[in-house]
Amino acid sequence: MKKIIIIAFVILVAGAGVGSWWVYRQLQPVASAEEDSYVVVPDGATAGEVANTLEEEGVVPSETVFYFYTRYRGQTANIKSGFYRFGPNQTAAQVLEKLTRGQVQNKVVRIPSGADLGEISTVLAKNGFKRANIRTALNRDYQVRVLDFKPQRASLEGYLYPDTYHISANAQAADMVRMILKNTGKHLTSRLRSQWQAQGLSVHEGLTLSSIVQKEVAKPKQRAKVAQVFLDRLKNEQPLEADPTFQYAARKLGVEASPEVDSPYNTYQNTGLPPGPIASVTQDAMQAVAQPADTEYRFFVTGEEGVTRFAETRDQHQRYIQKYGVSGS
């Protein structure tokens, strides 16, 4: 009996030692971290929510250990909101100190919805990034998951999610682009990708069609109907005849915009989807393609007043065009 008690005691002590070592390791820097990480702490965020974000962004190895460490230090109510930059070799103690001191570094950059890479470049330049660095940042490779869906030779067009970003005042253009790409990945959920797949679209194709829907109509409530019209045309191997595609092609070529522009992006001259997205895409435009409306509409036209009218027949569609004095799809 005495021998059993001794063995049990040894196991208990050994287990405690292993457990203590594991906790110690979770309070050290993330071993695989090689680059700075950027984290936004919103107003009113709980210590648990902050710990979760820190683990997701690779700042700490374990949200659970960091949370209980914060409680142990009596700092759960002292974390300050703002934008933080963390180096790859910071311990839990250093991370917590920065959060409780409020050592934030902020530059607010707003990427507008429906913007193409040229327009995004202008936004970045206006926010103090050097144009040469912007060009390099938009053409380099990044080790982020979202780019696994992008064809190798495709640009980042359509992969930069429109949002308001908080970034370090000392951050480089590549840091900004990396942050945007990570945000894009968060919006491309597995459910969304599965819904696109059910429509016969890859992720790249889903982004491409979503960008066209984004540019076609400004009102989110109309986008599911527009997506349905375009998906029907794709299934019937008909040209999409989307004005934003030849307008985008014309800007890239530096020529006057018309349906006759010679470009693979011009969906008046080519059937199927263009080679890639034409603009940044919001969540509602992505969702419109994932869950299109269930109607018999085959055409639509948007008047100068911004109202989109849908038609089931070409005759009805032509009457709308004549009445409101604009062209349509």
Buried (B, 14 or more C-beta within 10 A) or exposed (E): EEEEEEEEEEEEEEEEEEEEEEBEEBBBBBEEBEEBBBBBBEEEBEBBBBBBBBBBBBBBBBBBBBBBBBEEBEBBEBBBBBBBBBBBEBEBEEBBBBBBEEEBBEBEBEBEBBBBBEBBBEBBBEBEBEEEBBEBBBEEEBEBEBBEBBEEEBBBBBBBBBBEBBBBEEBBBBBBBBBBBBBBBEBBEEEBBEBBBEBEBBBBBBBBBBBBBBBBBEEBEBBBBBBBBBBBBBEEEBBBBBBBBBBBBBBBBEEEBEBEBEBBBBBBBBEBBBBBBBBBBBBBBBBBBBBBBEEEBBBBBBBEEEEBBBBEEEEBBBBBBEEBEBEBB
